[in-house]
Each structure stands twice: as C-alpha cells, then as structure tokens.
Amino acid sequence: MEKQEIQGENYQVIGEPETATVYFKGSLRLGGMKEYEPIVKILDQMIQQDHSLITLNLRELEFLNSSGISMLSKFVLNVRKKKTIQIEIKGSDQIPWQGKSLKNLQRLMPGLKLELE
C-alpha cells in the first residue's frame, strides 16, 4: 500500500502504511460523516494492514469538530474489536481541545496509549 494524502483548504491528512502512522495537520471542520469518508478510508486501510501498532499523530491538528471526534471514536472502537492492534495517539498539550477529547478515547479503549507533549 502506498502513502496516502488528503488535502483540504485548511488541513492535511497523511497515511503512511510503512510506519502505520496517520498524520493530521491544520483545522478539520468538515460537515458531517459523509465528508470525513476519505479520511475514514485511510484509517480503515491501516486496520486492514494488520499492524500491531497504529499511531495517530495529532500534534499539528489545531481544531477538530464533533464529526471529526466521532470519526476518531468509531476508529478506536473498530480497532478495539480486532484485539490484535494497539493504538498510540500523539497529541499536544498546547492545543486546548486535545487534552479533554483525546482522554475520552482512552475510555473507549483503556489500552490506548496517549502521549501529550
């Protein structure tokens, strides 16, 4: 699988299959789940690759709306069903929404590793 990139006016999402990392940058304010489908595709392909660890790097994601948080929640639940994949989320404690919202993902999957720096 090749590296995948989705770019919008104010955001960029890059999926790197080799490292099983998805990078989120900018401000994601897409309108509803339909508009998030291309990103969901990248996340689903990471799950299908059967990596033991998938990393979501959100350190440069300044904003994520409720539809985006819902997309991440569904991703975490899908990974939890697999039982063979671990998730690591790298966030920034400099970005206010991340501390609160990302900790909620740990409730969905207690084994999720959250790194805020």
C-alpha positions as CSV (number, residue, x, y, z in Angstrom):
1,M,0.0,0.0,0.0
2,E,1.3,3.5,-0.8
3,K,1.4,6.6,1.2
4,Q,-2.0,8.4,1.0
5,E,-2.6,12.1,1.3
6,I,-5.8,14.1,1.6
7,Q,-5.6,17.8,1.5
8,G,-8.3,20.4,2.0
9,E,-8.2,24.2,2.3
10,N,-7.0,24.2,5.9
11,Y,-6.0,20.6,6.6
12,Q,-3.9,17.7,5.6
13,V,-4.2,14.0,6.5
14,I,-1.3,11.7,5.5
15,G,-1.4,7.9,5.9
16,E,2.0,6.2,5.9
17,P,1.5,2.4,5.7
18,E,5.2,1.6,6.3
19,T,5.1,3.2,9.7
20,A,1.4,2.6,10.3
21,T,1.1,6.3,11.1
22,V,-1.6,8.8,10.2
23,Y,-0.7,12.5,10.5
24,F,-3.4,15.1,11.0
25,K,-2.5,18.7,10.4
26,G,-4.4,22.0,10.4
27,S,-8.0,22.5,11.2
28,L,-10.6,19.8,10.4
29,R,-14.1,21.3,10.2
30,L,-15.7,19.0,7.7
31,G,-19.5,18.9,7.5
32,G,-20.7,15.6,8.8
33,M,-19.6,12.0,8.5
34,K,-20.0,11.9,4.7
35,E,-17.2,14.5,4.2
36,Y,-15.0,12.5,6.6
37,E,-15.3,9.3,4.5
38,P,-11.9,9.7,2.6
39,I,-10.2,10.0,6.0
40,V,-12.1,7.0,7.4
41,K,-10.9,5.1,4.3
42,I,-7.2,5.8,5.2
43,L,-7.9,4.7,8.9
44,D,-9.7,1.5,7.8
45,Q,-6.9,0.6,5.5
46,M,-4.5,0.9,8.4
47,I,-6.7,-1.6,10.3
48,Q,-6.7,-4.0,7.3
49,Q,-2.9,-3.9,7.1
50,D,-2.8,-5.9,10.4
51,H,-0.1,-3.8,12.0
52,S,0.3,-4.5,15.7
53,L,0.5,-0.7,16.4
54,I,-1.2,2.2,14.6
55,T,-0.1,5.7,15.5
56,L,-2.3,8.8,15.1
57,N,-0.2,11.9,15.2
58,L,-2.4,14.9,16.0
59,R,0.3,17.2,17.3
60,E,-0.3,19.7,14.5
61,L,-4.1,19.4,14.5
62,E,-5.3,22.7,15.9
63,F,-9.0,22.0,15.6
64,L,-11.3,19.0,15.2
65,N,-15.1,19.4,15.2
66,S,-17.6,17.0,16.7
67,S,-17.9,15.0,13.5
68,G,-14.2,14.5,13.5
69,I,-14.1,13.4,17.1
70,S,-16.9,11.0,16.3
71,M,-14.8,9.6,13.4
72,L,-11.9,9.0,15.7
73,S,-14.2,7.4,18.3
74,K,-15.5,4.9,15.6
75,F,-11.9,4.2,14.5
76,V,-10.9,3.4,18.1
77,L,-14.0,1.1,18.6
78,N,-13.1,-0.7,15.3
79,V,-9.6,-1.3,16.4
80,R,-10.8,-2.5,19.8
81,K,-12.9,-5.2,18.1
82,K,-9.7,-6.6,16.4
83,K,-7.9,-7.2,19.7
84,T,-4.6,-7.6,17.9
85,I,-3.9,-3.9,17.3
86,Q,-2.6,-1.3,19.7
87,I,-3.3,2.5,19.2
88,E,-0.9,5.2,20.1
89,I,-2.2,8.8,19.9
90,K,0.4,11.6,19.9
91,G,-1.2,15.0,20.8
92,S,-0.1,18.4,22.1
93,D,-0.9,19.8,25.5
94,Q,-0.6,23.2,23.9
95,I,-3.9,22.7,21.9
96,P,-6.8,23.0,24.3
97,W,-9.3,20.6,22.8
98,Q,-6.9,17.7,22.7
99,G,-6.4,17.1,26.4
100,K,-10.1,16.7,27.1
101,S,-11.2,15.0,23.8
102,L,-8.4,12.6,23.5
103,K,-8.7,11.4,27.1
104,N,-12.3,10.4,26.2
105,L,-10.8,8.0,23.5
106,Q,-9.0,6.2,26.3
107,R,-12.3,5.4,27.9
108,L,-13.4,3.7,24.8
109,M,-10.1,1.6,24.7
110,P,-8.3,1.6,28.0
111,G,-5.2,0.1,26.5
112,L,-4.8,3.1,24.2
113,K,-1.5,5.0,24.7
114,L,-2.0,8.7,24.8
115,E,1.1,10.9,24.6
116,L,0.6,14.7,25.1
117,E,3.6,16.9,24.9
